[in-house]
Amino acid sequence: MARYVYDFTEGGRDMADLLGGKGANLAEMTRLGLPVPPGFTVTTEACRVVLDTGGEPEGMWREVSDRLTALERSAGRLLGQPDGPLLLSVRSGARFSMPGMMETILDIGLNDDSVLGLAKVSANERFAWDSYRRLVQMFGSTVMGVDAALFEREITALKEACGAPDDVHLAAGDLSGLVETFKELIHRETGEYFPQSPAEQLRRAVLAVFASWNGDRARLYRRREHIADDLGTAVNVQRMVFGNLGPDSGSGVAFTRDPATGRPGLYGDYLPDAQGEDVVAGLRNTVPLTDLERLDPDSYHRLRAHMETLERHYRDLCDIEFTIEHGTLWMLQTRVGKRTAEAAFAIAAELADEGTITRDEALVRVSGEQLARLMFPRFDADATGEPLAHGVPASPGAAVGAAVFDSAEAVRRAAAGEKVVLVRQETTPDDLPGMIAAQAVLTSRGGKTSHAAVVARGMGKVCVCGAEALSVDTGARRFTAPDGTVVEEGTVLSVDGSAGTVYRGAVPLADSAVIRFLEDGTRGEDTAGTVDAVARALARADSVRRLEVRANADTPEDAARARRFGAQGIGLCRTEHMFLGERRKLVEEMILAGSDAERDRALAALLPLQRRDFVGILEAMDGLPVTIRLLDPPLHEFLPDRTDLAVRIAAAEARGDVPDPHDVELLAAVNRMHEENPMLGLRGVRLGLLVPGLVAMQVRAVGEAVVERTRAGGVPRAEIMVPLVGDVRELRIVGEEVRQVLAEVSERSGVAVSCPVGTMIELPRAALTAGRMAGEAEFFSFGTNDLTQTTWGFSRDDVEAEFFSAYLDKGVFPTSPFETLDRDGVGRLVEIAVAEGRAARPDLKIGVCGEHGGDPDSVRFFHAAGLDYVSCSPFRVPVARLEAGRAALEGTDGSDSR
């Protein structure tokens, strides 16, 4: 029979899949001998059974009862007994941290009788009634489904009536009355009474935490963080310890290093006379953790010692929750802490310098996504002016947007294309949709461990918390700054999450220090060591990666920048971009040509222009491969818009004028070329086969550019790629023409010109016939944009706006297949093509040049699939370099040379 419950003394951190992250770490701290309140964990497997069947797994509650009996025996008290009850907390604990997204219920075991016993044994009547009102409030909203705002409305009204600035100033009598108000509210809203049975409270609380796995905010968070829906959550049942027993008690959250910058030291928040939920909720402003040394020196020094033990043990930044009960320190949770991108690189580098981890482990602990965040622009320090307010720099970066004061408005405006800043007194888990929609989050309460800070850091959102000087009035949709400035909803704000400052208006942006370093090698002051840490991570990635990284670049300027960013060549040079602007007229002449001679004249005029472009790109990438794709899009894309032409002609006729003959000729050509689905029409290799002279002109331009660069002492390495091939015979015909033209260029110039000829694999048929394709192709490059479109039957230009958001909401796919490669479908085609292509031609060079070449998750797939290189936009080159290095180390323990 399956086992569903484990005591904290029976587990460890290697059991996170079964016990969840929180349960596994509670067990690990218990094993280390740290002061952990005793308890037990109901497993994720039990959760999955409950969610799948709607009922409890057989034997689960018997196991819970046995563990509860043992807990009661060790405590010398029974759950909910009238004279000094044992009280329990019931908390979620998924495999991956989901801060605030699921439910917690504290003080299980209190009822109308045991609250009196708790008041007696604690000699603190206010504490007892405060604990009871917390239970009724949490249980009512979490388990019984009462709108949490109704409870908040009642407590706010009570504080106003009593003249109490916060909860702490409510007296015992006030709180006992509030309990009755809450119980009446529950009965009115649900028709049920708050349960007085402690056993019923515990059972319903456990099941409610399981159910919260499928709550709206939890599902939204998982989609945002790409966490699987079928993992389930564990439930941790633990003896209560109390931080709300008076000034010698309190709760806090601590980090062994600063989660915003990575600097070593003791960081966190402490709140005297409070339970832990008060700290993370940001309901009252905390004091810095360092103040604890003055308030309770013994607890402070014990906490420091435990934090050092945990960081040594986990070999990483640890996030710790603790409670002090009458001077006794209890450790309630630890986990490897969420951190900003800056902190991730700084911590990894420092731990490697200390010898705590290897250089390879340091590389594995940072990601391409984090590096991309560091490449975002920052505010121009010379243009910021005087800030409206200062707060806690909780999650760095620079963001500009219109102020909004609730989550729904943030979502609405963002969906309409507007950038917004979500402003709240403090955020709650229900604000998650608005946090996702916003560019930045600004709160007037809370610190680095508040809900807003933790969630924003995890998502890479800009966040400033605890801007106490701001008076935020969410009802009136405005806030007032210290200087009296009133900021109404819709006012543009600039939020600097690195400095903790807020400005009115849009502050100009400047390149980040990381971008400046990648561009020219300068490191500036780099006081936080971020640039140095990034440089070291990229150097290590370059030393271990197998995948080459190339760039998609169409101009000499882009090519030069890509090379500065570390590109090892160009994987895609789109020649159609060279036909735009002033050259469009020559393309029009080619399309409108009434004879071979007219078409040849147009092509002859285009030839030197193309050659000049290729010379510049080959010079920028001298010595490195440059893959030049022959013309790909339909020719009508080079002509004026069909509707615009028709309107111009109709307008002229309506005025009684003779329409421009050129417009008439162009409209006839556009109508002649019109296709219902041009992306599946006359484009790619089909153009080369049906438009005489087009392939020859482009290839001759490439060949002559190679000759020019060779004569200038360069080492040009041009490659010619044929797009949209579906049958090997298409490639054979075009390939023969390419080689013939190159031979002519060689003969006329006296310079040997040899360019490999390959093809883009962007149609399912090409992937499924890759063995035959390899007989003609010297290299493959997967065009995953079109391969995704043709595999899914999606038109990218249409479906992303029309139904992708619904597909993401319904979980049809976890992320857009145009952003991260669909491994099951498109990825399977890639694997087939690689295997069959290499079987036919063992030395076949294979790369990818679609947008997926710069996506971190997709890069790891391409490494595993055996590709030789990825190609992406110049700004994604550093990201791809880093991820290629991490991919090479996946599955290793990182224990090689330091």
SETOR-388407 format. One record per residue (C-alpha): z, y, x. Coordinates in steps of 0.5 Angstrom, whole numbers, plus 500, padded with zeros to 3 digits. Layout:
N
ZYX...
//
This chain:
898
500500500498507502504511505504518502511522505513523512519526515519531520522526525516522524510526525507530531501535532496529533497528525494534523489531519494527515500532515496538515497544520504546518507539517504537524507543527514542524514535526512537533518542534523537531521533536521538542529539539528546536532548531528546525531546518530538516525536511519532509511532508507530502500528506493531505491524502496524496493531495486528495488522490491528485485532485480526484484522479488528476494523477500522482498516487502510486509510489508517491514520487519514489517516497519523495525521492527517498526522502530527498536523498536522505536530506541531501546526505544530511546536508552534504549537498545535492539539490541544485548541484553547480558548486554550492547547491542544496535549495528547497522551499515548497509550502502548503500546509492545510489542516486549518490555517489559510494564510496566504490562500495557497502557494509557496515556492522558494529556492527550488534548485537554482538554475543558470549554473547553480546560481553561480555556485551559490554566489561563490560559496556564499561570497555574496553575488547579490544574494544569489541573484536575488534568490534566483529572481525570487524562484523565477518569479514565484515559479512563473506565477504559481506553477506556470500561470503567468499573471503575477502583476506582469512580474511586479510591473517589470521589477517596479520599472527596474527600481524606477530606472535605478532610482532604488526605493525598494528591492534591497537597493537593487545591485547584483547586476540589476537582479541578474538582468531581472532574472533574464527579463523574467525568463523571457516574460515566462516564455512569451506568456506560456511558450515554455522555458523556465525549467533548468532541471531541479527535479522538474522544479520540485515535482511541478512545485509540489503538484502546483501547491496541491492544485492551489487547494482548488484556486479561487481565493482558497475556495472563497476563503474556505467558504468564508471560514466554513472549512470543508472542501474535501480536506486537501492540503499537505506540502512541506518540502524543507531545506532553505535557510536564508534571511537575505544574506545581509545585515546579520540575517533576516526574517520575522514573525512573532507572537507569544502574546499580542494577537490584537489585545491578548496582553502577554509579552513579545510581539511581532515584526522583523525585517533585516536582510529579507526572506519570510515572504517579504514580512507577510507581504508587507512589501517593506515596512518592518521594525518591531520585534523588540528591535532585534535585541539591539540588532542581534542580542543572541538570536533575540534571547534564543528566540524568547526562550523558544517562544516560552517553550512553545507557549508552555507546550501548546498552552496557548498563544503561538504564532511563530515564523523564523529566519536568522541566517548569518546569526543562526536562528531557525524556526520555520513554523508555529501554530496556535495563532489567530487573534481578535475577539478581545484577545481571545477572551483576555488570553483564555482568562489569563491562561486560566488564572495562571493555571495553564488551562482550566476554567472549562478549557478557557470557556471552550477557547472562546466563541459566541461569534467572538462575543457578538463582535465585542457587542458591536458599537465603537466610535464615540470618543467625544466625537472623533476629532483629529484623525487623518492618520495613525497606523497599526491597530491590527484588528479592532472595531469601528467601521464606516464606509466609502474609500475604494482602491481595488478589490473589484470595486469593493465587491461591486459597491458592496453588492449594490448595498454600499458600505466600503473601506478597502484602501491599499498600499498592502493587500495580497491574497488576490484581494480576499474578495474585496476584504470580505466585501469591505467593512474595514481594510486600511493599508499604508504598509505592513504590520500586525503580521502582514497579510491584511492583518492576519486575514482581517483578524481571522474574519473579524474585519476592522483593520489598520495597517502600516499607516505610513504617512498616507501616500496611497495612489491606487492608479489615481484612486486616491490617497494623500494624508500628512496634512495634504488632504486628498481623499478621492475614491468614494469619500466616507472614512471612519476606521478605528481598528482598536486605536489604529486611527482613520478619520474623514467622514462618518464618526458617530457610534456608541455602545461597546463596553461589553454592551454597557456591562450587560445593560447595567453591570458597569465595567468602566475602566476596562483597562484591557480586562475585556469586560471582566474576561467576558463576564467570567466566561458567561458566568462559567457558561451559565454554571455548566450549560443544560440549555435554558436561553430565552428571548424573542420579545414583543414589548415590555422594553424588549423583555426587560432588556432581554432579562438584563442580558440573562434571558430566562424567559420569553420563548416567543412573543409575537402578538401580531406586532401588537396590532400595528400602528394606531391599532391597525384601524381596529383590525381593519374594522374586524376584517371589514365587519359585515356582521357578527356584532360588528366583528365582536365590537372590534374584537372587544376594542382590541381586548384591553389593548392586548391585555395591557401589553401582556401585563407589561411583558409579564411584569418584566418577566415576572416569575419566568415563562412567557410563551405567547403565540396566537396571531400568525400572519395573513390578515391582509398584512394589516390592510393597506397595500393593494396597489396603493389602494388601486392607484388612489381610487384610479387617480380619484376617478381620473380627476372626476372625483368620487373615490373614498368609499372606505378605500373602495371597501378596503380594496374589495376586502384585499381582493377577496383575501388575495392569495397567490402564496399567502405564507402557505394560505390563511394564516396561523391556526387556520385564522383561529378556526375560521375567524370567530372570536379571534382566539377567544379575544387573545386568550382572554387578554392573556388570562386577564393579564395573568389575573391582574399580575397575580392580584398585584403580587406577581408570579405570571407564567404565561404559555399559549402557543398555537402556530402553523399546526399541521394536524393534531385535530387543528390543535385539539379544536383550538386547545379546547377553546383556549382551556374553555376561555381560561376557565371562564376567566378563572371563574369570573375573577376567582383567580386560578388561571392555568396556562400550558398550551403548546404548538410551534413545529414549523411544518414537516408534517407536524414534525413527522406526526410529533407523537400525535401532536404531543397528545394535545401539546404540553410543549413544542417550540420549533419555528425553524424559519418556516420549517426551513422554508417549507422543508427546502421549498424556499420563499425566504423573501424571494430566494435570498436575493435571487439565487443564494449567492450563486448557491453559496459560490457553487458550494450547494450549501456552505452557509445560508440555511436561514442563518445556520440550521440545515442539520441533514434536512431540517435538523433530521426533522427536529430529531424525529419530532423530539424523539417521537414527542418525548416517547408520547409525553416524557415531560414534554418541554421542547424549545426553538424560537426561530432565528437559529436560536441565536446562531452559535453552530445551531445552538450546539446542534439543539443541545445535542438534539436534547432540546430544553431551551433556545430563544433568540433576539435579546442581543443574541441572548449572551451569545446563546448563553456562551454557546450553550455552555460550550456545547455542554463541554464539547467532547470533554477534556475540560479537566474538571474543577478550576
//
